[in-house]
Amino acid sequence: AALTRFFMIHFILPFIISGMTMIHLLFLHQTGSNNPLGMNSNFDKIPFHPYFSFKDLFGFLMLFILILLTLINPYLLGDPDNFIPANPLVTP
C-alpha cells in the first residue's frame, strides 16, 4: 500500500507543480512584477536580443557539434586503455 501511495504522489506531483506554476504566472501577469527598491533601474539592464540570442545560438551550436561528434565517431575522445582486453591474471 505504501508503494502504491508513493507512486501516486510521484505521478501527481508534476501536475500539481505545473498547475501552481500556471497560477503563479497568471497572478504575475495580472499585477505585474514589483521592484522592492522602488527605483527605476534601467541603466543596469542588458537587452535580450544581441547578448542572450547570440549566447543561446553559440550554446546550441556547441551542443550540435558535440552530438555530431558523438554520432559520427563515438570513440574519438575515449581513452585508448579502454580498448585493451581484460586479463584476469594481471592486475593494474
Legacy VTK file of the C-alpha trace (Angstrom):
# vtk DataFile Version 3.0
C-alpha trace
ASCII
DATASET POLYDATA
POINTS 92 float
0.000 0.000 0.000
2.845 2.397 0.780
4.468 1.762 -2.592
1.188 2.499 -4.368
0.786 5.784 -2.485
4.419 6.673 -3.201
3.879 6.022 -6.915
0.657 8.054 -6.863
2.440 11.024 -5.260
5.237 10.858 -7.839
2.702 10.654 -10.652
0.502 13.532 -9.464
3.247 15.862 -8.158
4.367 17.171 -11.614
0.768 18.082 -12.450
0.407 19.939 -9.142
3.682 21.796 -9.710
2.647 22.678 -13.279
-0.706 23.968 -12.047
0.903 26.073 -9.336
3.333 27.494 -11.908
0.431 28.441 -14.195
-1.378 30.134 -11.297
1.831 31.972 -10.363
2.273 33.222 -13.943
-1.379 34.255 -14.101
-1.041 36.355 -10.940
2.278 37.768 -12.126
0.778 38.885 -15.447
-2.258 40.412 -13.775
-0.405 42.515 -11.209
2.988 42.902 -12.880
6.301 42.374 -11.200
7.414 44.689 -8.455
10.746 46.310 -7.720
11.412 46.105 -3.959
13.756 49.118 -4.059
11.124 51.327 -5.696
13.646 52.944 -8.037
13.701 52.830 -11.813
16.835 50.900 -12.682
17.002 50.861 -16.474
20.724 51.625 -16.539
21.904 48.181 -15.389
19.762 46.057 -17.707
21.128 44.100 -20.648
18.972 43.928 -23.788
17.896 40.407 -24.660
18.480 40.261 -28.402
22.125 40.893 -29.094
23.591 39.324 -25.967
21.389 36.399 -24.977
20.375 35.476 -28.533
23.990 35.022 -29.592
24.801 33.269 -26.334
21.949 30.787 -26.873
22.923 30.341 -30.530
26.516 29.599 -29.507
25.339 27.095 -26.879
23.084 25.285 -29.354
25.904 25.242 -31.914
28.322 23.688 -29.400
25.704 21.131 -28.372
25.052 20.277 -32.037
28.787 19.839 -32.680
29.129 17.516 -29.665
26.092 15.491 -30.790
27.557 15.157 -34.289
30.919 14.138 -32.827
29.233 11.508 -30.681
27.148 10.110 -33.526
29.843 10.121 -36.228
32.867 8.934 -34.224
31.927 7.996 -30.654
35.375 6.679 -29.659
37.368 9.721 -30.806
37.721 11.271 -27.348
37.929 7.964 -25.481
40.957 6.705 -23.598
42.969 4.118 -25.574
43.301 1.958 -22.444
39.592 1.180 -22.677
40.231 -0.971 -25.750
42.752 -3.297 -24.095
41.091 -6.680 -23.450
40.712 -7.564 -19.794
43.236 -10.042 -18.435
42.165 -11.658 -15.152
45.752 -12.770 -14.403
47.251 -9.262 -14.486
46.106 -6.614 -12.058
46.557 -2.923 -12.748
LINES 1 93
92 0 1 2 3 4 5 6 7 8 9 10 11 12 13 14 15 16 17 18 19 20 21 22 23 24 25 26 27 28 29 30 31 32 33 34 35 36 37 38 39 40 41 42 43 44 45 46 47 48 49 50 51 52 53 54 55 56 57 58 59 60 61 62 63 64 65 66 67 68 69 70 71 72 73 74 75 76 77 78 79 80 81 82 83 84 85 86 87 88 89 90 91
